[in-house]
Amino acid sequence: MNSLETEYLERYKSLSAFCNDIFQSDRGVSDYISHMELTPDHMSRQVFGWKDDYYTLKHLRWLRNRIVHDPGPSSCRKEDLDALDRLYNRFMTRQDPLAILESHKRKYALGKEMQVNRRAYGTYSQKTSGMTARSVPPALGRTNERKKRIAAVMVLVFVVAALAAICAVKYIF
């Protein structure tokens, strides 16, 4: 085993230990890959680079297994070590695919909560700290404008009908 392979295994162990902590298991990167595989396509498409990260993780795991289990040279390259470092850094900053997906889920759930609060109370929830509170939400304001327009049209129709009735009465007499 050369120094590049030794360095690779040390860094891979760090990534695997991090994955063990995430899933509270001893399968590490394999558990992470399994969770990616179990994620439905419509959800994985929400994360840019999902497939690239998936195939990179599979390659890195394959390379680790080859270094550990095969007696010959492993074809470990500097590029593999760099890819492992980039992926590990993304995991540490919660920019890995599953963390990004979880972030999307939370944003979606928060958006749903805001819609429910608007319907129920007519104002933004205090839980949504990023939003500015308004006395009347935009959707409700548009509804009031629509009601005003409908009322104006109804008055106009009534006036036209009244004028038509007056003209008909004058014509008959």
C-alpha positions as CSV (number, residue, x, y, z in Angstrom):
1,M,0.0,0.0,0.0
2,N,1.5,3.4,-1.0
3,S,1.2,6.7,0.8
4,L,-1.6,7.9,-1.4
5,E,-3.7,4.9,-0.6
6,T,-3.0,5.3,3.1
7,E,-4.0,9.0,3.0
8,Y,-7.1,8.0,1.1
9,L,-8.1,5.4,3.7
10,E,-7.6,7.9,6.6
11,R,-9.8,10.5,5.0
12,Y,-12.4,7.9,4.0
13,K,-12.6,6.7,7.6
14,S,-13.5,10.3,8.6
15,L,-16.3,10.4,6.1
16,S,-17.5,7.0,7.1
17,A,-17.4,8.0,10.8
18,F,-19.5,11.1,10.1
19,C,-22.0,8.9,8.2
20,N,-22.1,6.5,11.2
21,D,-23.0,9.4,13.4
22,I,-25.7,10.6,11.1
23,F,-27.4,7.2,10.8
24,Q,-26.3,5.8,14.2
25,S,-25.0,2.7,12.5
26,D,-21.8,1.0,11.6
27,R,-22.2,0.9,7.8
28,G,-21.1,4.5,7.2
29,V,-21.0,5.5,3.6
30,S,-23.0,2.4,2.6
31,D,-25.9,3.6,4.7
32,Y,-25.7,7.1,3.1
33,I,-25.8,5.5,-0.4
34,S,-28.7,3.3,0.7
35,H,-30.7,6.3,1.8
36,M,-30.0,8.1,-1.5
37,E,-31.2,5.0,-3.3
38,L,-34.4,4.9,-1.3
39,T,-35.2,8.6,-2.0
40,P,-37.9,8.9,-4.6
41,D,-36.9,10.5,-7.9
42,H,-39.3,13.4,-7.6
43,M,-37.5,14.4,-4.4
44,S,-33.9,13.7,-5.6
45,R,-34.5,16.0,-8.6
46,Q,-34.9,18.9,-6.2
47,V,-31.2,18.7,-5.4
48,F,-28.7,19.9,-8.0
49,G,-26.0,17.4,-8.6
50,W,-27.7,14.5,-6.8
51,K,-26.7,11.9,-9.3
52,D,-23.1,13.1,-9.5
53,D,-22.8,12.9,-5.8
54,Y,-24.4,9.5,-5.8
55,Y,-22.0,8.1,-8.4
56,T,-19.0,9.8,-6.7
57,L,-19.9,8.2,-3.4
58,K,-20.3,4.8,-5.0
59,H,-16.9,5.2,-6.8
60,L,-15.2,6.3,-3.5
61,R,-16.7,3.3,-1.7
62,W,-15.6,0.9,-4.5
63,L,-12.1,2.4,-4.4
64,R,-11.9,1.9,-0.6
65,N,-13.0,-1.7,-0.9
66,R,-10.5,-2.3,-3.7
67,I,-7.7,-0.8,-1.6
68,V,-8.6,-2.9,1.5
69,H,-9.6,-6.2,-0.2
70,D,-7.5,-6.6,-3.4
71,P,-3.9,-7.5,-3.1
72,G,-2.7,-5.6,-6.2
73,P,-2.5,-1.9,-7.0
74,S,-5.8,0.0,-6.5
75,S,-5.5,2.7,-9.1
76,C,-6.1,5.3,-6.4
77,R,-5.3,8.7,-7.9
78,K,-4.8,12.2,-6.5
79,E,-8.2,13.2,-8.2
80,D,-9.9,10.6,-6.0
81,L,-8.4,12.1,-2.9
82,D,-9.5,15.5,-4.0
83,A,-13.0,14.3,-4.7
84,L,-13.1,12.7,-1.3
85,D,-12.0,16.0,0.3
86,R,-14.6,18.0,-1.5
87,L,-17.4,15.7,-0.6
88,Y,-16.2,15.5,3.1
89,N,-16.1,19.3,3.3
90,R,-19.7,19.5,1.9
91,F,-20.8,17.0,4.5
92,M,-19.3,19.2,7.2
93,T,-21.0,22.3,6.0
94,R,-24.4,20.5,5.5
95,Q,-24.2,20.9,1.8
96,D,-24.4,17.1,1.1
97,P,-27.4,15.8,-0.9
98,L,-29.5,14.5,2.0
99,A,-29.0,17.6,4.1
100,I,-30.0,19.8,1.1
101,L,-33.1,17.6,0.6
102,E,-34.0,18.0,4.3
103,S,-33.6,21.7,3.9
104,H,-36.0,21.7,0.9
105,K,-38.5,19.7,2.9
106,R,-38.4,22.2,5.8
107,K,-38.9,25.1,3.5
108,Y,-41.8,23.4,1.8
109,A,-43.3,22.6,5.2
110,L,-42.9,26.2,6.3
111,G,-44.5,27.4,3.1
112,K,-47.5,25.1,3.7
113,E,-47.7,26.4,7.3
114,M,-47.8,30.0,6.0
115,Q,-50.6,29.1,3.6
116,V,-52.6,27.6,6.4
117,N,-52.0,30.6,8.7
118,R,-53.1,33.0,5.9
119,R,-56.3,31.2,5.4
120,A,-57.1,30.8,9.1
121,Y,-56.0,34.1,10.5
122,G,-55.6,36.5,7.6
123,T,-52.1,37.4,8.8
124,Y,-48.6,36.0,8.6
125,S,-47.6,33.7,11.4
126,Q,-45.1,35.0,14.0
127,K,-43.1,31.8,13.4
128,T,-42.0,33.0,10.0
129,S,-39.3,35.4,11.2
130,G,-38.0,36.2,7.6
131,M,-41.3,37.7,6.5
132,T,-42.6,41.2,7.3
133,A,-46.0,41.2,9.0
134,R,-48.9,42.8,7.1
135,S,-52.3,43.6,8.3
136,V,-53.8,42.1,5.2
137,P,-51.9,39.4,3.3
138,P,-51.6,39.9,-0.5
139,A,-54.0,37.1,-1.4
140,L,-56.7,38.5,0.9
141,G,-56.1,42.1,-0.5
142,R,-56.6,40.7,-4.0
143,T,-59.9,39.1,-2.9
144,N,-61.2,42.4,-1.6
145,E,-60.3,44.2,-4.9
146,R,-62.1,41.5,-6.8
147,K,-65.2,41.9,-4.6
148,K,-65.2,45.6,-5.3
149,R,-64.9,45.1,-9.0
150,I,-67.8,42.6,-8.9
151,A,-69.9,45.0,-7.0
152,A,-69.2,47.8,-9.5
153,V,-70.2,45.5,-12.4
154,M,-73.4,44.6,-10.6
155,V,-74.3,48.3,-10.1
156,L,-73.6,48.9,-13.7
157,V,-75.8,46.0,-14.8
158,F,-78.6,47.3,-12.5
159,V,-78.3,50.8,-14.0
160,V,-78.4,49.5,-17.6
161,A,-81.4,47.3,-16.7
162,A,-83.2,50.3,-15.1
163,L,-82.5,52.5,-18.1
164,A,-83.8,49.8,-20.4
165,A,-86.9,49.5,-18.3
166,I,-87.5,53.3,-18.5
167,C,-87.0,53.3,-22.2
168,A,-89.5,50.5,-22.6
169,V,-92.0,52.3,-20.5
170,K,-91.7,55.5,-22.5
171,Y,-92.0,53.5,-25.8
172,I,-95.1,51.7,-24.6
173,F,-96.9,54.9,-23.5
